Amino acid sequence: MIKKVFLSAVASILLSTTAMAQQPAATLDELLKRVEQGRVSESKEHKEREARFLGDKAGQDRLLREARNKRTEEERRSERLEKSFEENELKINDLKGQLTTRLGSLKELFGVLTQVSGDTVAQFQNSLTSAQFTDTNRIEFITELGTKMGTSSKLASIEEIERLWLELMNEMRESGKVVRFNRSVIMSNGDQRDIDLVRVGVFNLVGEGKYFQYSADTGSVAELPRQPPQAKFTDSAAELYDATSGKVAFAVDPTRGQLLSLLMDTPTFREQVDQGGTVGYVIVVLGIVSLLLALSRLVALSVMSAKVSSQLKNAEPNTNNPLGRVLKVAKDNEDTDRETLELKLSEAIFKERPALESGLAFLKIISVVAPLMGLLGTVTGMINTFQAITLFGTGDPKLMAGGISQALVTTVEGLVVAIPTVLLHTIVSGRSRKVMHILQEQSAGIIAERDESGASHR
C-alpha cells in the first residue's frame, strides 16, 4: 500500500514537470522506465555543464590577471601625469610672474584697452553712424581686440592701439556732422527702397520728411511706423531734408530715440476723442451743434441788426426787419387812443421776441449739460479703472495712469464744449438784447411823441 502511494506521488511530480504534449505512461513499469531515462539524461547534462564551467574558470583567471595588470599600468600612468601637471603648473606660475614683471606699467594700459574695447563695441553697435558706415569692419576689429586683450597670453600692437584711437576720433567727429547718404531702407508699408537719408550726428535719421530708426540687431534702417503727431516736428524734418545749405531749426533728440518714442506715443486728437467713448462722442456732437447754432444765430442777428440800423435812418417802415414791422403797427394805428396804441406796440414787440431769442435757451442748456456729461464719463471711467485694479492689481502703474487719463478725457471734452458755448451764448444774447432794446426804445419814443402831440393840441 505504501509503495503504491509513493509511486503515485512520484508519478504526479513527474507529470507536472513534463511537457503537456507528452503522452502519459500506460503502466507503472513504463513510468519507472521513463524516470530512469530522465535521470540518465540529466546526469549527462550536468557533466557537460560542469565541464564548461571548469573551462570558463581558466579563462576567467586569465582575464582577471590581464585586468590587474592594466590597472597597475594606469595607476603608474596617472602618477606620471600628476607629476607632470604639477611641474607644468609651477612653470606657468613662473612664466606669469615673469610676464607681470616685464609688463610693468603696461599692464594697466592693457586693462584700460580691454575696458575701452568693450564699451566701444556697445557704443558703435547702437550708433547711427553704423547705418552709414556699413562696409567697414570696425566693430569686428574692436571685438577681436577686446577678446585678445581679455587673455593674458596676447598683447595689442601699436598699430591696433592707434586704430582704436582713430575709430574713436572718427566717431566723435561724425557725431557733430549733418550728413546725407544713400542706403536701402524699409518703408512703413514693408517695401524696401534706396533713398537719401540725412543723419543728424548720432541723434536722428530723417528721410523724405519722415523719421527713421536704426536697428542694431539686424543692421537695417526702417521708417517709424508712427510719426510724431506734432506738426512742428514733421515740418522741421521735411525742411531739414530739403535744405542744401545754411541753418535749419530742427529738434535734436539728445536721448537718441527715447524722447522721440515718447512723442510717437502721444495720442492724436482723434485718439483722444476716441478715449472718451460714447459719452465723449455725445459731448462732441453737442459741441458741434452748439457751435453751428450759435454761428447761425450770430449771423442772423447781425443781418437783423444791420437792417434795424438802416430802418432807424429811414422814416418809412419796412417790414423786412423787426423795427419796421413795429413802426408799421404804429402807423396803422395812428388814430387810436394812447392805451390801445401802447398795447398794439407791446404786442408787436412780443411777436418779435421769439425770433430774436431763438436758440438761446438751447445754447444755455448745452453749456450746463456738457460739463455734467463730462463728469459722468469721468465717473464711469474711474469705475472701469478700479475694476481693472481689482482684477490685475496695482503692479503696473501704466494701467492705472492710462485708465485715469482716459477717464479725465470726458471732463476735458465737457469743459471744452461748455466754455465756448457760454461765450457764444453771451455774445448772441447780447445781440438779441440790443435789437430788443431798440424796439422798446422806439416804441416808447412813439408813445412819447403821441403824448406830446396830444398835449400841444389841447
Stockholm file with secondary structure:
# STOCKHOLM 1.0

chainA/1-458         MIKKVFLSAVASILLSTTAMAQQPAATLDELLKRVEQGRVSESKEHKEREARFLGDKAGQDRLLREARNKRTEEERRSERLEKSFEENELKINDLKGQLTTRLGSLKELFGVLTQVSGDTVAQFQNSLTSAQFTDTNRIEFITELGTKMGTSSKLASIEEIERLWLELMNEMRESGKVVRFNRSVIMSNGDQRDIDLVRVGVFNLVGEGKYFQYSADTGSVAELPRQPPQAKFTDSAAELYDATSGKVAFAVDPTRGQLLSLLMDTPTFREQVDQGGTVGYVIVVLGIVSLLLALSRLVALSVMSAKVSSQLKNAEPNTNNPLGRVLKVAKDNEDTDRETLELKLSEAIFKERPALESGLAFLKIISVVAPLMGLLGTVTGMINTFQAITLFGTGDPKLMAGGISQALVTTVEGLVVAIPTVLLHTIVSGRSRKVMHILQEQSAGIIAERDESGASHR
#=GR chainA/1-458 SS CHHHHHHHHHHHHHHHHSCTTSCCCSSHHHHHHHHHHHHHHHHHHHHHHHHHHHHHHHHHHHHHHHHHHHHHHHHHHHHHHHHHHHHHHHHHHHHHHHHHHHHTTHHHHHHHHHHHHHHHHHHHHHCTHHHHCCSCCHHHHHHHHHHHHTSSSCCCCHHHHHHHHHHHHHHHHHTTCEEEEEEEEECTTSCEEEEEEEEETTTEEEETTEEEEEETTTTEEEECSSCCSCHHHHHHHHHHHHCCSSCCCCCCCTTSSHHHHHHHHSCCHHHHHHHTHHHHHHHHHHHHHHHHHHHHHHHHHHHHHHHHHHHHTCSSCCTTSHHHHHHHHHHHTTTSCHHHHHHHHHHHHHHHHHHHSTTHHHHHHHHHHHHHHHHHHHHHHHHHHHHHHHHHTTSCHHHHHHHHHHHHHHHHHHHHHHHHHHHHHHHHHHHHHHHHHHHHHHHHHHHHHHHHHHHHHC
#=GC SS_cons         CHHHHHHHHHHHHHHHHSCTTSCCCSSHHHHHHHHHHHHHHHHHHHHHHHHHHHHHHHHHHHHHHHHHHHHHHHHHHHHHHHHHHHHHHHHHHHHHHHHHHHHTTHHHHHHHHHHHHHHHHHHHHHCTHHHHCCSCCHHHHHHHHHHHHTSSSCCCCHHHHHHHHHHHHHHHHHTTCEEEEEEEEECTTSCEEEEEEEEETTTEEEETTEEEEEETTTTEEEECSSCCSCHHHHHHHHHHHHCCSSCCCCCCCTTSSHHHHHHHHSCCHHHHHHHTHHHHHHHHHHHHHHHHHHHHHHHHHHHHHHHHHHHHTCSSCCTTSHHHHHHHHHHHTTTSCHHHHHHHHHHHHHHHHHHHSTTHHHHHHHHHHHHHHHHHHHHHHHHHHHHHHHHHTTSCHHHHHHHHHHHHHHHHHHHHHHHHHHHHHHHHHHHHHHHHHHHHHHHHHHHHHHHHHHHHHC
//
